[in-house]
Amino acid sequence: MSHSLDVLQSRIEGGGRVSADEALFLYRFAPTWWLGRMADLIRRRKHPEGIVTYIIDRNVNYTNVCVARCNFCAFYRPVGHHQGYVLSFDEIFRKIDETIALGGVQLLMQGGHNPDLPLDWYEDLFRAVKSRYPSFKLHALSPPEVVHLSRMSKLSPPEVIARLVAAGLDSIPGGGAEILVDRVRKLLNCYGKATADEWLDVMRHAHRAGLRTTATMMYGTVETDEERLEHMLRLRALQDETGGFTAFITWSYQPEHTERGGTEATGIEYLRTLAVARIVLDNFDNLQASWVTQGGQVGQLSLAFGANDMGSVMIEENVVRAAGAEYCMDEVEIVRNVEDAGFVAKRRSMHYEVLGDPMFRERDLPRQLELATARAAGDTSVPAELVNYPARSAAAKRQRAQPPSPVA
Ligand code: SF4
């Protein structure tokens, strides 16, 4: 592989595209400062006004019960496990109330593949949310969750998406992509939950149905450099086709408490991956800094390596927290990091429309960290409304068959 940095620099400066081979050369051999310079140049071309955005929303994991059993995941509990939970509608409403009190505009809702939550549970929940909070947005259900619902309901993914949209779904988060190469997915035990093609197809159908979505990449497990780039190139091709992705977010695998174990990629590897993503994904407008996994300081540095967005300010991210990522920043902290890096901080919607200046400068707000509550481990209460849906798993059927415990 012999390429010249000068040739690639003039191509990138002229707005040209890099090939798979050239991207691999850059990822492996370009100096880190050079990658940062090119990524920053593209970021400035796409966002010349020097604004860095973020969204006030809340990450809610509605259930941790999951049949997929990905071996990089520290969050899930098998069906029937004593620490399995499902949030009640009332708990979700309470979280929305708190989010709105902090100026939040949407819920990012993702969860395990729970066989006892049928499609109509999601439809009832979305309808209930929309009737209580008509302008509040639901950014929910990553492609593998859509595939799971499609299998359970025996409806095609486009039919599932249409039903969810009719119930109130606004957009789809790009989770569950890991690496979009089936060799890797088999090794991570996530091929069964969705193949690379299935993930991309859900996004294709969602975009065709008029939804905007994000795209993610989790690197640092078993994949090769070529496979990371194949992932990016598959996203680039779909974006050429549909234009439906709003943003790309990459983070490193968080190994703590997972079946797979291993070590976490370094900060430099993160910055190089982010910068190469900015160069390769020339048809993506927005790149998020993943400060939840990288910490505020590397998150801030990301702004010099192609990122133009700080993601969500309100953290209730049980999946990465369960695997050891514990960074937490509220709006005050995000804005401090953005401004200290020389940018103007603005609040945005999921569609990246600027909504305004930092909320805490407009009105008095409680510090968000006080409200960002992870569910206490071991709380396994079963929400009352679950009896409205037939039990499907053997564990849930057994539990339903038990007589109610006597009231003291
Ligand atoms: S990553 Fe998601 S699908 Fe995989 S085991 Fe964890 S909760 Fe289940």
Residues whose N, C-alpha, C, O or C-beta is under 5 A from the ligand:
A	BS01	SF4	C66 A68 R69 C70 C73 Y76 G111 G112 H113
